[in-house]
Structures are given as structure tokens and as C-alpha cells.
Amino acid sequence: MAKRVLLLVLTNVLILMTILFFAKILGVDRFLTQSGMKWQFLIVFAAVIGFGGAFLSLAISRIMARWALGVSVIDPQTHDPDERRLVGRVHELCRRAGLSVMPQVGVYESEEVNAFATGPTRSRSLVAVSTGLLSRLDDRAVTGVLAHEVAHVQNGDMVTMTLLQGVVNTFVVFLSRVIAYLVATVTRGDEEGSPFPIATYFIVSIIMEIFLAVLGTLVVMAYSRHREFGADAGGAQHAGRDNMIHALESLQTTSELVDTSAKALNTLKIAGGGTLMRLFASHPPLEERIQRLRQAA
């Protein structure tokens, strides 16, 4: 799973852990424990940490995507015929989706057959494709892939996923400290005036943060898989159902020919790739997505 982790989730976790680290250094946790674990302060603290990390990661998502994969954003006024055709195709799909502001369009070097959409808002989004996708898929399949990513932008999936991640983070921060406080209180002993075991509280809270974050990831990934069906339906509406099915079938055909160890961005990838743990997969199997589209027809 380490090689296929969502970049947005990974960035969010790193930001969350950084904020928590400084909270510990500055004594915020110590204040909460010494003040008798006042629930109202803890809830506010958890919400600020949880949503703050999620929205900060969303705000820098385009920058992180370009930096991590080396995405080259295409100038809409480019004179390169291939680049102009790609930008024009994305813009046409966006107009069909009713988007008034066109997203940035980019290409990144990779043998992987994939694409993604990211960005903090609909008006500040990025749709990028790999060179492997452009070279391996035909025009119909490329159009279907792009329509899928445009549907993600249209549906506001980036913001929705961030809100869900923020809620999950808030519960992680809150429950980990509640459990740590209870454990520390029990191990404190009955002796009057005995000091509160700060070390025990910190250790248990860190362990519970990791454990609860893993459980929270299951929730986020389950919604992510549900979201993909909606993007497929939107892609079918914008590019045509046959083109969308053809795109998924083409991805299914080429997936076995591509080195899956190559670096990848799973933020809003159209192909989930192979994974050992289905519960942690961000995308449903391609055959299931194809079947859904055929049944909808």
C-alpha cells in the first residue's frame, strides 16, 4: 500500500502530525490534561487540528501534484498541435459539464497509464495525464478518461473528500486523547496527590492516533470508491457512454502491461491499479465499474 498511497491523504497526515507535534512541544496537550480534560476545549482543539490539516493539504494540492510528479502545465496559447488538441479537448468537456472556469491542463512523464484531477476549488483545479496514457490509448479512450476527471471537478469531489478527511481527523484527535486520558487516569493510582502520568498519556495518545487513523482511512477509501462511480456516470454523460466504457476497457487491457512500481498520484486517478487490501483501495475494480455503466445503459 505504501507505493499506492493517496498523495492528498499522505500530505494531510504529514501536516496533521506536524501540527500535533508542535502542539505537544508548546504544551497544548499538557494544558488539556492538567486542566482536567475540559471537553469543550478538547473538541475545539480536535476540530482545529483535524480540519486545519485537511484544508491546508487541499490548498497546496496542485503545488504538491506538480512537484511530486513533475507535471508540466500546458499554456492554453501553446503552438504545439498535440498540446493544443489536449487542452481543447479538456475545455470542450468542461463546457459540456457547465464549468465556467477552465482548469489547468498538464502532462507528466510516466509509463503508467493514468490521469488525475486535483485542486482546492472548481475554479482552481488541475487535470493532468501521463505520457503513457497518451501514447497507449486511442482518442476515444483518452476522451473518456478526461471526461471522468472533468466530472470529478464538476462534482467538487476534492472539497468533499477534504471535508470527510477533516471529520475523520477530528474524531482521531478527539478519541485518541480521551482514551489516553482514561488510561492515564486509571494507571495514576489511588494515592492522593499523585502526579498525572504525562508520559503514559503521550504514549497512549500517539498509539491511538495511529490506530484510529488507519480505521479512519477505511472510511475515507470507502467513500472514494463510491465517488468513482459518480465520476464514471458524469464521464459517460460528457463523452458518451460507449466512450467511457471503452476507456475503462482500454485501461483494463493495458494495466497488466505497465510497471505498477512506478510512482503514481492516486488523488483522483481513474485506474486504481492492483492492491493487496481491497478495503484500502481508493478505486473499485475496473470490471465492476464497467458493469455499472452497462447496467445503467
C-alpha positions in Angstrom: 0.0 0.0 0.0 3.0 2.3 0.6 3.6 2.7 -3.1 -0.1 3.3 -3.9 -1.0 5.7 -1.1 -3.0 8.7 -1.9 -0.8 11.8 -2.1 -3.5 14.1 -0.7 -4.1 11.8 2.3 -0.4 11.4 2.8 0.1 15.1 2.7 -2.8 15.6 5.1 -1.4 13.1 7.5 2.1 14.7 7.5 0.5 18.1 8.2 -1.7 16.7 10.9 1.3 15.0 12.6 3.4 18.2 12.3 0.6 20.3 13.9 0.2 17.7 16.7 4.0 17.6 17.2 4.1 21.4 17.8 1.0 21.2 19.9 2.9 18.8 22.2 6.0 20.9 22.2 4.1 24.0 23.1 2.3 22.2 25.9 -1.2 22.3 24.5 -1.8 18.6 25.4 -0.3 19.2 28.8 -2.7 22.1 29.3 -5.6 19.9 28.4 -4.6 17.2 30.8 -3.7 19.5 33.7 -7.0 21.4 33.3 -8.9 18.2 33.9 -9.5 17.4 30.3 -12.1 20.0 29.6 -14.2 18.6 26.8 -15.2 21.9 25.2 -11.5 22.8 24.8 -10.6 19.4 23.5 -13.4 19.4 20.9 -12.3 22.8 19.6 -8.7 21.7 19.6 -9.5 18.5 17.7 -11.6 20.4 15.1 -8.9 23.0 14.5 -6.2 20.3 14.1 -8.5 18.0 12.0 -9.9 20.4 9.6 -6.9 22.7 9.6 -4.7 19.9 8.3 -7.2 18.7 5.7 -7.8 22.1 4.2 -4.2 23.1 4.2 -3.4 19.9 2.3 -6.2 20.7 -0.2 -4.9 24.3 -0.6 -1.5 23.1 -1.7 -2.7 20.0 -3.6 -2.0 21.5 -7.1 1.5 22.5 -6.0 2.2 19.1 -4.4 1.0 17.3 -7.5 3.2 19.3 -9.8 6.2 18.9 -7.6 5.7 15.2 -6.8 5.2 14.1 -10.4 6.9 16.8 -12.3 3.6 17.9 -14.1 4.2 20.3 -16.9 1.2 22.7 -17.1 0.4 23.5 -20.7 0.0 27.1 -21.8 -3.5 27.4 -23.3 -1.9 29.6 -26.1 0.7 26.9 -26.9 1.6 26.4 -30.6 2.3 22.7 -30.2 -0.6 21.0 -32.1 -0.7 18.0 -29.7 -0.8 20.2 -26.7 -3.5 22.4 -28.2 -5.6 19.4 -29.0 -5.3 18.1 -25.5 -6.2 21.5 -23.9 -9.1 22.0 -26.4 -10.5 18.5 -25.6 -10.5 19.2 -21.8 -12.0 22.7 -22.3 -14.8 21.3 -24.5 -15.6 18.6 -21.9 -15.6 21.3 -19.2 -18.1 23.4 -21.2 -20.4 20.3 -21.6 -20.1 20.0 -17.8 -21.2 23.6 -17.3 -17.9 24.8 -15.9 -17.3 28.5 -16.4 -13.6 28.5 -15.4 -11.3 26.1 -17.3 -8.9 24.0 -15.2 -5.1 23.9 -15.8 -4.2 21.0 -18.1 -0.9 19.3 -17.6 1.2 16.3 -18.7 3.7 14.3 -16.6 6.3 11.8 -17.8 5.4 8.2 -16.7 4.9 4.9 -18.4 1.9 4.5 -16.2 -1.5 4.8 -18.0 -3.3 7.2 -15.8 -4.8 10.7 -15.1 -5.9 12.7 -12.1 -7.7 15.9 -11.2 -6.9 17.9 -8.1 -7.1 21.5 -6.8 -8.8 23.4 -3.9 -11.8 24.6 -5.9 -13.5 24.1 -9.3 -12.0 27.4 -10.5 -8.5 26.4 -9.3 -8.3 22.8 -10.5 -5.7 20.8 -12.4 -6.4 17.9 -14.9 -3.2 16.0 -15.7 -2.5 12.9 -17.8 0.6 10.7 -18.1 2.6 10.4 -21.3 1.9 6.7 -21.0 -1.8 7.2 -21.3 -1.5 9.5 -24.3 0.8 7.0 -26.1 -1.0 3.8 -25.3 -4.7 4.8 -25.5 -6.7 5.8 -28.6 -8.6 9.0 -29.0 -11.9 7.6 -27.8 -10.3 6.2 -24.6 -8.4 9.4 -23.9 -11.6 11.4 -24.2 -13.4 9.0 -21.8 -10.5 9.4 -19.3 -10.6 13.2 -19.5 -14.4 13.2 -19.1 -14.1 11.2 -15.9 -11.6 13.7 -14.5 -13.7 16.7 -15.5 -16.6 15.0 -13.8 -14.6 14.9 -10.6 -14.0 18.7 -10.9 -17.7 19.3 -11.7 -18.8 17.2 -8.7 -16.5 19.0 -6.3 -15.0 15.7 -5.2 -11.8 17.3 -4.0 -13.6 19.5 -1.4 -16.0 16.7 -0.4 -13.1 14.4 0.3 -11.4 17.1 2.3 -14.4 17.7 4.4 -14.7 13.9 5.1 -11.0 13.8 5.9 -11.4 16.7 8.3 -14.2 15.0 10.1 -12.2 11.8 10.4 -9.2 13.7 11.6 -11.2 15.4 14.2 -12.5 12.1 15.6 -9.0 10.7 15.6 -7.6 13.6 17.6 -10.5 13.7 20.0 -10.9 10.0 20.7 -7.2 9.3 20.9 -6.9 11.9 23.7 -10.0 10.7 25.5 -8.7 7.2 25.5 -5.2 8.3 26.6 -6.7 10.4 29.4 -8.7 7.5 30.7 -5.8 5.1 30.5 -3.5 7.6 32.3 -6.1 8.2 34.9 -6.5 4.5 35.6 -2.8 4.0 35.9 -2.3 7.0 38.1 -3.3 5.1 41.2 -5.4 6.0 44.2 -2.7 7.8 46.2 -3.8 11.3 47.0 -1.7 14.0 45.3 0.0 11.6 42.9 1.1 13.3 39.7 -0.7 12.8 36.5 1.4 10.4 34.3 2.1 12.7 31.4 4.4 10.2 29.7 1.7 7.5 29.7 -0.8 9.9 28.3 1.5 10.9 25.4 2.5 7.4 24.5 -1.1 6.1 24.5 -2.3 9.1 22.6 0.3 8.5 19.8 -0.5 4.8 19.6 -4.3 5.6 19.4 -3.7 8.3 16.8 -2.0 5.8 14.5 -4.6 3.1 15.2 -7.6 5.3 14.7 -6.1 7.0 11.6 -5.9 3.5 10.0 -9.6 2.9 10.8 -10.5 6.4 9.5 -8.7 5.6 6.3 -11.1 2.7 5.7 -14.0 5.2 5.9 -12.3 7.7 3.5 -11.4 5.0 1.0 -14.9 3.5 1.1 -16.3 6.9 0.1 -13.6 7.4 -2.5 -14.7 4.1 -4.2 -18.4 5.3 -4.1 -17.3 8.7 -5.6 -15.6 6.9 -8.6 -19.0 5.5 -9.8 -20.3 9.1 -9.9 -17.4 10.3 -11.9 -17.9 7.4 -14.4 -21.5 8.4 -14.8 -20.5 12.0 -15.3 -17.9 11.0 -17.8 -20.4 8.9 -19.7 -22.7 12.0 -19.9 -20.0 14.3 -21.2 -18.1 12.0 -23.5 -20.8 9.4 -24.3 -21.4 6.1 -22.5 -19.7 4.0 -25.2 -16.5 6.1 -25.0 -16.5 5.9 -21.2 -16.9 2.1 -21.3 -14.2 1.9 -24.0 -11.9 4.0 -21.8 -12.3 1.6 -18.8 -11.9 -1.4 -21.0 -8.7 0.1 -22.5 -7.3 0.7 -19.0 -8.2 -2.9 -18.1 -6.3 -4.2 -21.1 -3.2 -2.0 -20.6 -3.0 -2.3 -16.8 -1.2 -5.6 -16.9 1.5 -4.2 -19.3 2.5 -1.3 -17.1 5.1 -1.4 -14.3 2.9 -0.8 -11.2 6.0 0.1 -9.2 6.3 3.4 -11.0 5.5 6.4 -8.9 1.8 7.5 -9.1 -0.6 10.0 -7.8 -3.8 8.5 -6.5 -5.6 11.7 -5.7 -8.3 11.2 -8.3 -6.8 8.6 -10.5 -9.1 6.9 -13.0 -7.4 3.5 -12.5 -6.9 2.1 -9.1 -4.3 -0.4 -10.0 -3.6 -3.7 -8.2 -3.8 -3.7 -4.4 -3.4 -6.4 -1.8 -6.0 -4.9 0.6 -9.3 -4.1 -1.2 -10.5 -2.1 1.9 -7.7 0.4 1.4 -8.2 0.7 -2.3 -9.3 4.2 -3.5 -10.9 2.9 -6.7 -13.3 0.0 -7.3 -12.1 -2.8 -9.7 -12.4 -1.8 -13.3 -14.6 -4.7 -14.2 -17.1 -3.6 -11.6 -17.1 0.0 -13.0 -17.7 -1.3 -16.5 -20.6 -3.4 -15.3 -22.2 -0.5 -13.6 -22.1 1.6 -16.7 -23.5 -1.2 -18.8 -26.4 -1.8 -16.4 -27.1 1.9 -16.3 -27.5 1.9 -20.1 
